[in-house]
Amino acid sequence: MGGPPDPEDAPDPHQVPADERAELERLAVDLVEETGALIREERPDGLGVAHTKSSDLDVVTEMDTRAEALLRDRLAAARPEDGVLGEEGGHGAGSTGLTWVLDPIDGTVNYLYDLPSYAVSVAVVLGDPTTPSAWTPVAGAVINPRTDEVFHAHSGGGARVTGRGTTRSLAVGNQARLESALLATGFSYDRAVRRGQAAVVSDLLPRVRDVRRMGAAALDLCHVAAGRVDGYWESGLQPWDLAAGWLVVTEAGGVVTGPGGSGPPSGDLVLAANAILHPLLSDEIDRLSARP
């Protein structure tokens, strides 16, 4: 499968036996399906903001915390020796070298407004997900509860989407020209950072097919894997935003890197595309982001 070279300090996911990787994928699918049903079916009519985090734009609802509590409860029963890192509940180390990385609602602002583009993202990774370049995903799943599509993969096993009673394999698109590429991106919760990101989009937009901003990073990555968009870039993401989607894209034949078109994705940059388009998009994003 495609993907960036592993940095020397990132563990090899194939240290985990193939049958266990497949079992972990099945568990990730079960977890996102149950949690997706919770946030869809029990969304309060008067849902509001419970509190904010990094800025006034970075909102948390009561369902974010309920959903993560459900995920943690299920993992405590099924995999008590593994670590857990959740967006809302912090990091607890385990003894197996595996850590579950949880985003109970990716796209919380969409969820708050009842826009049908939000997700539950669950991945299990090898290594320490709180240390850049020191971890790699082993298995994962992402669900859009409003479409009931589940994107899922395990390392070395290919990527699939399950929905409406069928499962099919995923493959990234074959777009080779930047000017014909449909791209997706996202913006920081920091208003000052957004100014620079807007400048990048403003320059790029007239030179590509179009740019989408859908508001859920995990789904954006899965849309690259499904060939629904040709490329995606975003900075400021956390491990829970990208872990499952990174794996799904890679297993669908795509390339996911950080800045410079090499090395693993990180908070500095996540850039995903097919192997031909990736270096073209990477060069553009690096050039535009470096401008004063």
C-alpha positions in Angstrom: 0.0 0.0 0.0 1.1 3.6 -0.5 2.2 5.9 2.3 5.1 7.8 3.7 8.3 6.2 4.9 8.2 5.2 8.5 10.4 7.4 10.7 13.0 5.5 12.6 11.3 5.9 15.9 7.8 4.9 14.8 6.9 1.3 15.6 6.0 -1.2 12.9 2.3 -2.1 13.1 3.1 -5.5 11.8 4.6 -6.3 15.3 0.9 -7.0 16.0 -0.1 -10.3 14.5 -2.4 -10.1 11.4 -5.3 -12.0 13.1 -5.1 -9.6 16.0 -5.1 -6.6 13.7 -8.2 -7.8 12.0 -9.9 -8.4 15.4 -9.0 -4.9 16.5 -10.6 -3.5 13.3 -13.8 -5.4 14.1 -13.8 -4.0 17.6 -13.3 -0.5 16.3 -16.2 -0.9 13.9 -18.5 -2.1 16.8 -17.4 0.8 18.9 -18.2 3.5 16.3 -21.5 1.9 15.4 -22.7 1.9 19.0 -21.4 5.4 19.7 -22.8 6.7 16.4 -26.2 5.4 17.3 -26.0 7.1 20.7 -25.1 10.5 19.4 -27.7 10.3 16.6 -30.6 8.9 18.5 -30.2 10.7 21.8 -29.2 14.1 20.6 -31.2 16.5 22.8 -33.6 18.9 21.1 -32.1 21.8 22.9 -28.5 20.8 22.5 -26.1 23.7 23.5 -22.5 24.3 24.3 -21.4 22.7 27.6 -18.0 24.5 27.6 -15.2 25.6 25.3 -11.6 24.6 25.1 -8.8 26.2 23.2 -10.9 29.2 22.1 -14.5 30.3 22.0 -14.9 28.5 18.7 -13.7 25.1 20.1 -16.9 23.8 21.6 -17.9 20.8 23.6 -21.4 19.5 24.0 -22.8 17.1 26.7 -22.9 14.4 24.0 -19.1 14.7 23.4 -18.6 13.6 27.0 -21.3 11.0 27.0 -20.0 9.4 23.8 -16.4 9.3 25.1 -17.6 7.8 28.4 -19.4 5.0 26.5 -16.3 4.3 24.4 -14.1 4.1 27.5 -16.5 1.8 29.3 -16.6 -0.6 26.4 -12.8 -0.6 26.1 -12.4 -1.1 29.8 -14.4 -4.3 29.4 -13.0 -5.5 26.1 -9.3 -4.4 26.3 -8.5 -3.5 29.9 -4.7 -3.6 29.4 -4.6 -1.2 26.5 -4.1 2.6 26.9 -6.7 5.1 26.0 -6.3 8.7 24.7 -9.5 10.6 24.3 -10.2 14.1 23.1 -12.3 14.9 26.2 -10.8 12.6 28.8 -7.1 12.7 28.5 -4.5 9.9 28.3 -4.2 6.7 30.3 -1.2 4.5 29.5 -1.6 0.7 29.3 0.7 -2.2 29.4 0.4 -3.7 25.9 2.0 -0.9 23.8 -1.4 -0.4 22.2 -3.5 2.8 22.8 -7.0 3.5 21.7 -7.3 7.0 20.3 -10.9 8.4 20.5 -12.7 11.3 18.9 -16.3 10.9 20.3 -17.6 13.6 17.9 -15.4 14.8 15.1 -17.1 17.9 13.7 -18.8 19.1 16.9 -19.8 22.4 15.5 -21.7 20.6 12.7 -23.3 18.3 15.3 -24.3 21.4 17.4 -26.0 22.9 14.3 -27.4 19.5 13.2 -25.5 19.5 10.0 -25.1 16.0 8.6 -21.3 15.9 8.5 -19.9 14.7 11.8 -18.2 11.4 12.8 -17.1 9.1 15.5 -13.4 8.1 15.0 -11.8 5.3 16.8 -8.2 4.0 16.2 -5.8 1.7 18.0 -2.2 2.7 17.6 1.2 1.2 18.5 3.5 3.5 20.4 2.9 6.8 22.3 0.3 8.9 20.5 1.2 11.9 22.6 4.7 12.0 21.1 5.0 13.1 17.4 6.5 10.5 15.1 6.5 7.9 17.9 3.3 6.1 16.9 1.5 4.4 14.0 -2.1 3.3 13.5 -2.8 -0.4 13.6 -6.6 -0.5 13.1 -9.4 2.0 13.0 -12.9 3.0 12.0 -14.8 6.2 11.3 -18.6 6.4 11.1 -20.9 9.1 9.7 -23.9 8.5 11.9 -26.2 10.4 9.5 -25.4 8.2 6.5 -24.5 5.0 8.5 -21.3 4.6 6.5 -18.4 3.1 8.3 -14.9 3.5 6.9 -12.6 0.9 8.4 -9.1 -0.7 8.0 -6.3 -2.5 9.6 -2.6 -2.3 8.7 -1.9 -4.5 5.7 -5.6 -5.5 5.2 -6.9 -2.8 2.8 -9.6 -0.3 3.5 -13.4 -0.7 3.2 -16.6 1.1 3.6 -19.7 -0.6 5.0 -23.2 0.8 4.7 -26.7 -0.3 3.8 -25.8 -3.9 4.3 -22.9 -4.0 1.9 -19.1 -3.7 2.2 -16.8 -2.6 -0.6 -13.1 -1.9 -0.9 -11.9 1.6 -1.1 -9.3 3.1 -3.5 -8.1 6.7 -3.8 -8.9 8.5 -7.0 -6.5 8.8 -9.9 -6.5 12.6 -10.5 -3.0 13.6 -11.6 -3.5 17.3 -12.4 -3.7 19.9 -9.6 -5.9 22.2 -11.8 -8.5 19.5 -12.1 -8.4 18.4 -8.4 -11.3 18.7 -5.9 -9.7 19.5 -2.6 -10.8 19.6 1.0 -9.4 21.5 4.0 -10.3 22.8 7.4 -9.5 25.8 9.6 -8.0 26.4 13.0 -10.1 27.4 16.1 -7.5 30.3 16.5 -8.9 33.3 14.7 -5.4 34.7 14.0 -4.2 31.4 12.4 -7.4 31.4 10.2 -6.2 34.6 8.5 -3.1 32.7 7.1 -5.1 29.7 6.2 -7.6 31.8 4.3 -4.8 33.4 2.4 -3.6 29.9 1.3 -7.1 29.0 0.1 -7.5 32.4 -1.7 -4.4 31.7 -3.7 -5.1 28.1 -4.4 -8.8 28.3 -5.2 -8.6 29.8 -8.7 -6.1 27.2 -9.7 -7.9 24.0 -8.8 -11.3 22.5 -9.6 -12.7 23.6 -6.2 -12.2 23.5 -2.5 -14.5 22.0 0.1 -14.6 22.9 3.8 -16.9 20.3 5.4 -15.8 20.5 9.0 -14.9 17.0 10.1 -11.2 16.0 9.5 -11.8 12.3 10.0 -14.5 12.3 7.3 -12.3 14.4 5.0 -9.6 11.8 5.1 -12.1 9.0 4.4 -13.4 11.0 1.5 -9.9 11.0 0.0 -9.8 7.2 0.5 -13.1 6.8 -1.3 -12.1 9.0 -4.2 -14.8 11.6 -3.3 -12.2 14.3 -3.0 -8.8 14.2 -4.7 -6.7 15.7 -1.8 -7.0 17.2 1.6 -4.8 19.3 3.8 -5.1 20.8 7.3 -2.9 22.0 10.1 -3.6 22.0 13.8 -5.0 18.5 14.0 -4.6 16.2 17.1 -4.0 12.4 17.0 -7.7 11.7 17.6 -8.6 13.7 14.5 -6.3 11.9 12.2 -5.4 8.4 13.4 -8.2 6.3 11.9 -8.5 8.4 8.7 -4.7 8.3 8.1 -4.8 4.5 8.2 -7.9 4.3 5.9 -6.3 6.5 3.3 -3.0 4.6 3.4 -4.8 1.3 3.1 -6.8 2.7 0.2 -3.5 3.3 -1.7 -3.0 6.9 -0.8 -0.2 8.9 0.7 -0.5 10.8 4.0 2.4 13.0 5.2 3.4 16.1 7.1 5.2 19.1 5.8 7.7 18.7 3.0 5.9 15.7 1.6 7.6 13.2 3.8 7.4 11.9 7.4 4.2 11.2 9.3 1.3 13.6 9.5 1.2 15.8 12.6 -0.2 18.9 14.1 2.0 20.9 11.7 0.3 19.5 8.7 -1.8 16.6 7.5 -1.7 16.2 3.7 -3.4 13.3 1.9 -3.8 12.5 -1.8 -3.0 9.8 -4.3 0.7 9.1 -5.0 0.8 11.3 -8.2 -1.1 14.3 -6.9 0.4 14.3 -3.5 3.8 15.9 -4.3 2.1 18.5 -6.5 -0.2 19.5 -3.7 2.5 19.3 -1.1 4.7 21.7 -3.0 1.9 24.2 -3.3 0.9 24.0 0.4 4.4 24.3 1.6 5.1 27.3 -0.7 1.9 29.1 0.2 2.3 28.4 4.0 5.8 29.8 4.0 4.8 33.2 2.7 5.0 36.0 5.3 
